[in-house]
Amino acid sequence: MENRPRVARCEAADCFHSRADSCYAPAVEVGEHLHVEGQAHEIAHEHGEEHGPMELHGPGHHAHCLTYQSDSQHTERPEAGQVGGCRVNACHWNDGMLCTAPSIMVVQSDHHADCGTFESRAERRAA
C-alpha cells in the first residue's frame, strides 16, 4: 500500500490498533453512516454481537473508523497505520474509494472511533 495516507494521530486509546496516540493498523478503513438528528443507531460489532449500544448523533454524514476494535490489549506492530480505503462518498478527500488527504486523524466518539479528517464535499464547495 505504497503512498497511502498515514494515520497521523489516533485518539481512540482503547482500540487494539492504537498505542500512545498512534495507529498501528496495517490498513484503516473508513465508512459512513447517515445520521438523522435525534435518531439513535446501533453500533456494529465484528465479534458476533447482534446489537451494540445506542448512540445519538446530530444530522448528516458520520465517518466511522471501521477498523476500530475496543480491546484492553494493544498491537505490537512496529509500522504506523495507513488508510486502506474510504467508503465515505460525501467526503472531499475520497477519490474512487481512496483517501487523498495527506494524513488523517482518528478521534474517539463514545463507543466507536471516527475519522476526524472528514470534510464534506458540499460544505467545501460552498466555502
KOLVO-56863 format. One line per field, with one value per atom (N, C-alpha, C, CB): residue in one letter; x, y, z; residue number from 0. Coordinates in Angstrom, 1 decimal. Glycine has a CB too. Example, Ala and Ser with C-alpha at 12.3 -4.5 7.8 and 13.67 -1.06 7.14 Angstrom:
REM KOLVO-56863
resn: (A  A  A  A  S  S  S  S);
x: (13.2  12.3  13.2  11.3  12.8  13.7  12.9  14.1);
y: (-5.7  -4.5  -3.3  -4.5  -2.2  -1.1  0.0  -0.6);
z: (7.8  7.8  7.8  9.0  7.1  7.1  7.9  5.7);
resi: (0  0  0  0  1  1  1  1);
REM end
This chain:
REM KOLVO-56863
resn: (M  M  M  M  E  E  E  E  N  N  N  N  R  R  R  R  P  P  P  P  R  R  R  R  V  V  V  V  A  A  A  A  R  R  R  R  C  C  C  C  E  E  E  E  A  A  A  A  A  A  A  A  D  D  D  D  C  C  C  C  F  F  F  F  H  H  H  H  S  S  S  S  R  R  R  R  A  A  A  A  D  D  D  D  S  S  S  S  C  C  C  C  Y  Y  Y  Y  A  A  A  A  P  P  P  P  A  A  A  A  V  V  V  V  E  E  E  E  V  V  V  V  G  G  G  G  E  E  E  E  H  H  H  H  L  L  L  L  H  H  H  H  V  V  V  V  E  E  E  E  G  G  G  G  Q  Q  Q  Q  A  A  A  A  H  H  H  H  E  E  E  E  I  I  I  I  A  A  A  A  H  H  H  H  E  E  E  E  H  H  H  H  G  G  G  G  E  E  E  E  E  E  E  E  H  H  H  H  G  G  G  G  P  P  P  P  M  M  M  M  E  E  E  E  L  L  L  L  H  H  H  H  G  G  G  G  P  P  P  P  G  G  G  G  H  H  H  H  H  H  H  H  A  A  A  A  H  H  H  H  C  C  C  C  L  L  L  L  T  T  T  T  Y  Y  Y  Y  Q  Q  Q  Q  S  S  S  S  D  D  D  D  S  S  S  S  Q  Q  Q  Q  H  H  H  H  T  T  T  T  E  E  E  E  R  R  R  R  P  P  P  P  E  E  E  E  A  A  A  A  G  G  G  G  Q  Q  Q  Q  V  V  V  V  G  G  G  G  G  G  G  G  C  C  C  C  R  R  R  R  V  V  V  V  N  N  N  N  A  A  A  A  C  C  C  C  H  H  H  H  W  W  W  W  N  N  N  N  D  D  D  D  G  G  G  G  M  M  M  M  L  L  L  L  C  C  C  C  T  T  T  T  A  A  A  A  P  P  P  P  S  S  S  S  I  I  I  I  M  M  M  M  V  V  V  V  V  V  V  V  Q  Q  Q  Q  S  S  S  S  D  D  D  D  H  H  H  H  H  H  H  H  A  A  A  A  D  D  D  D  C  C  C  C  G  G  G  G  T  T  T  T  F  F  F  F  E  E  E  E  S  S  S  S  R  R  R  R  A  A  A  A  E  E  E  E  R  R  R  R  R  R  R  R  A  A  A  A  A  A  A  A);
x: (0.9  0.0  0.9  -1.0  1.6  2.6  1.8  3.5  2.4  1.9  0.4  1.9  0.0  -1.3  -1.1  -1.9  -2.2  -2.1  -1.9  -3.4  -1.1  -0.8  -1.9  0.6  -2.0  -2.9  -1.9  -3.6  -2.0  -1.1  -1.3  -1.2  -2.6  -2.9  -4.1  -3.1  -4.1  -5.3  -5.6  -5.1  -6.8  -7.2  -8.1  -8.0  -8.3  -9.1  -8.2  -9.7  -7.9  -7.0  -7.3  -6.9  -8.6  -9.0  -9.0  -10.4  -8.6  -8.5  -7.3  -8.5  -7.5  -6.4  -5.3  -7.0  -5.6  -4.6  -3.9  -5.2  -4.3  -3.8  -2.9  -5.0  -1.8  -0.8  -0.2  0.3  -0.3  0.4  0.0  1.9  -1.3  -1.9  -1.5  -1.5  -0.9  -0.6  -1.3  1.0  -1.6  -2.3  -1.3  -3.4  -1.5  -0.6  -1.4  0.1  -2.6  -3.4  -2.7  -4.9  -2.6  -2.0  -2.8  -1.8  -4.1  -4.9  -6.2  -5.1  -6.3  -7.5  -8.6  -7.3  -9.8  -10.9  -11.9  -11.6  -12.3  -13.3  -14.6  -12.8  -15.7  -17.0  -18.0  -17.6  -19.1  -20.1  -21.4  -20.3  -22.0  -23.4  -24.1  -23.3  -25.2  -26.0  -26.9  -26.9  -26.7  -27.5  -28.6  -26.5  -29.7  -30.8  -30.9  -32.2  -31.0  -31.0  -32.0  -31.3  -31.5  -32.3  -32.6  -33.6  -32.1  -32.3  -31.1  -32.6  -31.3  -30.2  -29.9  -30.5  -28.7  -28.3  -27.5  -27.5  -27.5  -26.7  -25.4  -27.4  -24.4  -23.0  -22.7  -22.0  -22.3  -22.0  -20.7  -21.9  -20.7  -19.5  -19.1  -19.8  -17.8  -17.3  -17.2  -16.0  -17.5  -17.3  -18.6  -16.7  -19.5  -20.7  -21.9  -20.4  -21.7  -22.7  -23.8  -22.2  -25.0  -26.1  -26.4  -27.3  -26.4  -26.8  -25.7  -28.2  -25.4  -24.5  -25.2  -23.3  -24.4  -25.1  -25.6  -24.0  -26.6  -27.2  -26.6  -28.7  -26.4  -25.8  -26.7  -24.4  -26.8  -27.5  -26.5  -28.4  -26.8  -25.9  -26.7  -25.1  -26.1  -26.7  -26.9  -25.9  -27.5  -27.8  -26.5  -28.8  -26.6  -25.5  -24.7  -24.6  -23.7  -22.8  -21.9  -22.0  -21.5  -20.7  -19.6  -21.5  -18.4  -17.3  -16.7  -16.2  -17.1  -16.6  -15.3  -17.7  -14.4  -13.2  -13.7  -12.1  -13.9  -14.4  -13.4  -14.8  -12.1  -11.1  -11.0  -9.7  -11.7  -11.7  -12.1  -12.6  -11.3  -11.7  -11.3  -10.9  -12.3  -12.1  -11.5  -13.4  -10.3  -9.6  -8.7  -8.8  -8.5  -7.6  -6.2  -8.0  -5.9  -4.6  -4.4  -4.3  -3.1  -2.8  -1.8  -2.3  -1.8  -1.0  0.5  -1.3  1.3  2.8  3.4  3.4  2.6  3.2  4.1  2.1  5.2  6.1  5.7  7.5  5.0  4.7  3.5  4.4  3.6  2.5  1.3  2.9  0.1  -1.1  -1.2  -2.3  -1.9  -2.2  -3.7  -1.3  -4.2  -5.6  -5.7  -6.2  -6.4  -6.6  -7.7  -6.8  -8.7  -9.9  -10.8  -10.6  -11.6  -12.6  -13.9  -12.2  -15.0  -16.3  -17.2  -16.9  -16.7  -17.5  -17.6  -16.9  -18.6  -18.7  -18.8  -19.9  -19.4  -19.6  -18.4  -20.7  -17.2  -16.0  -15.2  -15.1  -14.8  -14.0  -12.7  -13.6  -12.1  -10.9  -11.0  -10.2  -12.2  -12.5  -12.4  -13.8  -11.5  -11.4  -11.4  -10.1  -12.5  -12.6  -12.4  -11.5  -12.9  -12.8  -11.4  -13.3  -10.6  -9.3  -9.2  -8.1  -8.5  -8.3  -7.2  -8.1  -7.4  -6.4  -5.8  -6.9  -6.3  -5.8  -4.3  -6.6  -3.5  -2.1  -1.9  -1.4  -2.8  -2.9  -4.2  -1.7  -4.6  -5.9  -5.6  -6.9  -6.7  -6.7  -7.9  -6.7  -7.8  -8.9  -9.2  -8.6  -10.5  -11.0  -11.9  -11.6  -11.9  -12.8  -14.2  -12.3  -15.2  -16.6  -17.5  -17.2  -17.7  -18.5  -17.9  -19.9  -18.7  -18.3  -17.7  -19.6  -17.2  -16.6  -15.6  -17.7  -15.0  -14.0  -14.4  -12.5  -14.1  -14.4  -13.2  -15.4  -13.3  -12.3  -12.5  -12.3  -11.6  -11.6  -11.3  -10.8  -10.8  -10.4  -11.5  -9.2  -12.6  -13.8  -14.1  -15.0  -14.3  -14.7  -15.7  -13.4  -16.9  -18.0  -17.7  -19.3  -18.0  -17.8  -18.7  -18.1  -19.9  -20.9  -20.5  -22.3  -20.0  -19.6  -18.3  -19.3  -17.4  -16.2  -16.5  -15.3  -17.5  -17.8  -18.5  -18.8  -19.3  -20.0  -19.0  -21.0  -17.9  -17.0  -16.2  -16.0);
y: (-1.2  0.0  1.2  0.0  1.4  2.4  3.8  2.2  4.8  6.2  6.4  6.6  5.6  5.8  6.7  4.4  7.5  8.5  7.7  9.3  8.3  7.8  8.2  8.1  7.5  7.9  8.7  6.7  10.0  10.9  10.9  12.3  10.6  10.6  9.8  12.1  9.0  8.2  8.5  6.7  9.1  9.4  8.3  10.7  7.2  6.1  5.2  5.3  5.6  4.9  3.5  5.7  3.1  1.8  0.8  1.8  1.3  0.5  -0.4  1.4  -1.6  -2.6  -2.1  -3.9  -1.3  -0.9  0.4  -0.7  1.0  2.3  2.1  3.2  2.9  2.9  4.3  1.7  4.9  6.2  7.2  6.1  7.4  8.3  8.0  9.7  6.8  6.4  5.2  6.1  5.0  3.9  2.9  4.3  1.6  0.6  -0.4  -0.1  0.0  -0.9  -1.0  -0.5  -2.1  -2.1  -1.3  -3.6  -1.3  -0.6  -0.2  -1.5  1.0  1.5  1.7  2.9  1.3  1.5  2.5  0.2  3.4  4.4  4.2  5.9  4.2  4.0  5.0  2.6  5.2  6.2  5.6  7.1  6.5  6.2  7.5  5.5  7.6  8.8  8.9  8.9  10.0  10.1  11.1  10.6  10.9  11.8  12.3  11.0  13.6  14.3  13.6  15.8  13.3  12.7  11.2  13.4  10.6  9.2  8.4  9.0  7.4  6.6  5.5  6.0  5.0  3.9  2.9  4.3  1.7  0.7  0.6  -0.7  0.4  0.3  -1.2  0.8  -1.4  -2.7  -3.3  -2.8  -4.5  -5.1  -6.3  -5.6  -6.6  -7.7  -9.0  -7.3  -9.1  -10.3  -11.0  -10.0  -11.0  -11.8  -11.2  -13.1  -10.0  -9.4  -8.9  -8.3  -9.2  -8.7  -7.3  -9.6  -6.8  -5.4  -4.8  -5.4  -3.6  -2.8  -1.7  -2.2  -0.9  0.2  1.2  0.9  2.0  3.0  4.4  3.1  5.1  6.5  7.4  6.5  8.7  9.7  10.7  10.5  11.1  12.0  13.1  11.2  14.2  15.2  14.8  16.5  15.6  15.2  15.2  16.1  14.5  14.5  13.2  15.6  13.2  12.1  12.0  12.2  10.8  10.5  9.5  9.9  9.8  8.9  8.1  9.8  6.8  5.9  5.3  4.8  5.1  4.2  2.8  4.6  2.1  0.7  -0.3  0.3  0.1  -0.7  -0.7  -0.3  0.2  0.4  -0.9  1.5  -1.4  -2.6  -2.4  -3.8  -2.2  -2.0  -3.2  -1.6  -3.0  -4.1  -3.6  -5.0  -4.3  -3.9  -4.2  -4.6  -5.0  -5.2  -4.4  -6.8  -4.1  -3.3  -4.0  -1.9  -3.7  -4.4  -4.1  -3.9  -5.0  -4.8  -4.5  -6.1  -4.2  -4.0  -2.7  -3.8  -2.7  -1.5  -0.5  -2.0  -0.9  0.0  0.9  -0.8  2.1  3.1  2.8  4.5  3.1  2.8  3.7  3.0  3.1  3.8  3.6  3.2  4.5  4.4  3.4  5.8  2.4  1.4  1.7  0.0  2.3  2.6  3.5  1.3  4.2  5.1  4.9  6.6  4.6  4.4  5.6  3.1  6.7  7.9  8.8  8.7  8.5  9.2  10.7  8.7  11.2  12.6  13.3  12.8  12.6  13.3  13.9  12.3  15.1  15.8  15.0  17.2  14.3  13.6  12.3  13.4  11.8  10.5  10.6  9.9  9.8  9.8  8.3  10.5  7.8  6.4  5.4  6.1  5.8  5.0  4.9  3.6  5.9  6.0  7.4  5.8  7.5  8.7  9.5  8.5  10.8  11.6  12.7  12.3  12.6  13.5  13.2  13.4  14.2  14.0  13.0  15.3  13.1  12.1  12.3  12.4  11.4  11.5  11.5  10.4  11.9  11.8  11.0  13.2  10.0  9.3  9.8  7.7  10.0  10.6  9.6  12.0  9.6  8.8  9.4  8.6  8.7  9.2  8.1  9.5  8.4  7.4  6.0  7.5  5.1  3.7  3.3  2.9  4.2  3.9  5.0  3.8  4.9  5.9  6.5  5.3  7.7  8.4  9.0  9.5  9.2  9.9  11.4  9.5  12.0  13.4  14.3  13.7  13.7  14.5  14.6  13.8  14.0  14.1  15.5  13.4  15.8  17.2  17.0  18.0  17.5  17.4  18.0  17.9  17.3  17.9  19.1  16.8  19.0  20.1  21.3  19.7  21.2  22.3  22.9  21.8  22.1  22.6  23.5  21.5  23.0  23.8  25.1  23.0  25.1  26.3  27.4  26.0  26.9  27.9  28.7  27.1);
z: (0.0  0.0  0.0  1.2  -1.0  -1.2  -1.4  -2.3  -0.8  -0.9  -0.4  -2.3  0.5  1.2  2.3  1.7  2.6  3.7  5.0  3.8  5.9  7.2  8.2  7.7  9.3  10.4  11.3  11.1  11.2  11.9  13.4  11.4  13.8  15.3  15.5  15.8  16.5  16.9  18.4  16.6  18.6  20.0  20.6  20.0  19.9  20.4  21.2  19.2  22.5  23.3  23.7  24.6  23.6  23.9  22.7  24.6  21.6  20.4  20.4  19.1  19.9  19.8  19.0  19.2  17.9  17.0  17.4  15.6  18.5  19.0  20.2  19.4  20.1  21.2  21.3  21.1  22.4  22.6  21.5  22.7  21.3  20.3  18.8  20.6  18.6  17.2  16.8  17.1  15.5  15.0  14.4  14.0  14.6  14.0  13.2  15.1  12.8  11.9  10.5  11.8  9.9  8.6  7.5  8.1  7.6  6.6  7.3  5.4  7.7  8.3  7.2  9.0  7.5  6.6  7.2  6.2  6.5  6.9  6.2  6.7  6.9  6.3  6.8  6.5  6.1  6.5  7.1  5.4  7.8  8.3  8.3  9.8  7.7  7.7  8.9  6.4  9.7  10.9  10.7  12.0  11.3  11.4  12.8  11.0  12.9  14.2  15.2  14.1  16.4  17.4  17.2  17.5  16.2  15.9  16.4  14.4  17.2  17.6  16.6  19.0  16.6  15.8  16.6  14.5  16.2  16.9  16.3  16.8  17.1  16.7  16.4  17.8  15.2  14.7  15.4  13.2  15.7  16.3  15.4  17.7  15.3  14.5  15.2  14.0  16.5  17.2  17.5  18.5  16.5  16.6  17.4  17.1  18.0  18.8  17.8  19.7  18.0  17.1  17.3  17.2  18.5  18.8  19.7  19.5  19.4  20.2  21.0  19.4  21.7  22.4  21.5  23.4  21.9  21.1  21.3  21.4  20.2  20.3  19.6  19.7  20.1  19.4  18.7  20.4  17.5  16.8  16.2  15.7  15.8  15.0  13.6  15.1  12.7  11.4  10.5  10.7  9.4  8.4  8.4  8.7  7.6  7.4  8.6  6.1  8.9  10.0  9.5  11.3  9.5  9.0  10.1  8.3  10.2  11.2  10.8  11.5  11.8  11.6  11.7  12.6  10.7  10.7  11.2  9.3  11.3  11.8  13.4  11.3  14.0  15.4  16.1  15.9  17.1  17.8  19.3  17.2  20.1  21.5  22.1  22.3  22.8  23.4  24.5  22.4  25.6  26.6  26.3  27.9  25.3  24.8  23.6  24.5  23.3  22.1  21.2  22.5  19.9  19.0  19.3  17.6  18.8  18.9  17.6  19.5  16.6  15.2  15.3  14.2  14.6  14.6  13.5  14.4  12.5  11.4  11.7  10.1  11.4  11.6  10.6  11.4  11.1  10.3  9.1  11.2  8.1  6.8  6.5  5.6  5.7  5.3  4.1  4.9  4.3  3.2  2.3  3.9  2.8  1.9  2.6  1.5  1.8  2.3  1.5  2.2  2.3  1.7  2.0  2.2  2.3  2.6  1.4  3.9  0.6  -0.7  -0.5  -1.5  0.6  0.8  1.2  1.8  1.4  1.9  0.7  2.6  0.9  -0.1  -0.4  0.4  0.5  0.3  -0.4  1.7  -0.6  -1.2  -2.7  -0.8  -3.3  -4.8  -5.2  -5.3  -5.7  -6.1  -4.9  -7.2  -3.8  -2.6  -2.0  -2.8  -2.4  -1.8  -1.2  -2.9  0.0  0.7  0.1  2.2  -0.3  -0.9  0.1  -2.1  1.4  2.4  2.6  3.7  3.0  3.3  4.4  3.6  5.4  6.5  7.2  7.6  8.1  8.8  10.3  8.4  11.0  12.5  12.8  13.2  13.7  14.2  15.6  14.3  15.9  17.1  17.8  17.0  19.1  19.9  20.0  21.4  19.8  19.9  20.6  18.4  21.9  22.7  22.6  22.3  21.9  21.9  20.5  22.1  19.8  18.5  18.2  17.4  17.0  16.6  15.2  16.5  15.0  13.7  13.1  14.0  11.8  11.0  11.3  9.5  12.0  12.3  11.2  13.5  10.1  8.9  7.9  8.2  8.1  7.2  6.9  7.8  5.6  5.2  4.1  4.7  4.3  3.4  2.0  4.0  0.9  -0.4  -0.6  -1.5  -0.1  -0.2  0.5  0.2  1.8  2.6  2.0  4.0  1.4  0.8  -0.4  0.5  -1.2  -2.4  -2.0  -3.3  -1.0  -0.5  0.0  0.5  0.5  1.1  0.2  2.0);
resi: (0  0  0  0  1  1  1  1  2  2  2  2  3  3  3  3  4  4  4  4  5  5  5  5  6  6  6  6  7  7  7  7  8  8  8  8  9  9  9  9  10  10  10  10  11  11  11  11  12  12  12  12  13  13  13  13  14  14  14  14  15  15  15  15  16  16  16  16  17  17  17  17  18  18  18  18  19  19  19  19  20  20  20  20  21  21  21  21  22  22  22  22  23  23  23  23  24  24  24  24  25  25  25  25  26  26  26  26  27  27  27  27  28  28  28  28  29  29  29  29  30  30  30  30  31  31  31  31  32  32  32  32  33  33  33  33  34  34  34  34  35  35  35  35  36  36  36  36  37  37  37  37  38  38  38  38  39  39  39  39  40  40  40  40  41  41  41  41  42  42  42  42  43  43  43  43  44  44  44  44  45  45  45  45  46  46  46  46  47  47  47  47  48  48  48  48  49  49  49  49  50  50  50  50  51  51  51  51  52  52  52  52  53  53  53  53  54  54  54  54  55  55  55  55  56  56  56  56  57  57  57  57  58  58  58  58  59  59  59  59  60  60  60  60  61  61  61  61  62  62  62  62  63  63  63  63  64  64  64  64  65  65  65  65  66  66  66  66  67  67  67  67  68  68  68  68  69  69  69  69  70  70  70  70  71  71  71  71  72  72  72  72  73  73  73  73  74  74  74  74  75  75  75  75  76  76  76  76  77  77  77  77  78  78  78  78  79  79  79  79  80  80  80  80  81  81  81  81  82  82  82  82  83  83  83  83  84  84  84  84  85  85  85  85  86  86  86  86  87  87  87  87  88  88  88  88  89  89  89  89  90  90  90  90  91  91  91  91  92  92  92  92  93  93  93  93  94  94  94  94  95  95  95  95  96  96  96  96  97  97  97  97  98  98  98  98  99  99  99  99  100  100  100  100  101  101  101  101  102  102  102  102  103  103  103  103  104  104  104  104  105  105  105  105  106  106  106  106  107  107  107  107  108  108  108  108  109  109  109  109  110  110  110  110  111  111  111  111  112  112  112  112  113  113  113  113  114  114  114  114  115  115  115  115  116  116  116  116  117  117  117  117  118  118  118  118  119  119  119  119  120  120  120  120  121  121  121  121  122  122  122  122  123  123  123  123  124  124  124  124  125  125  125  125  126  126  126  126);
REM end
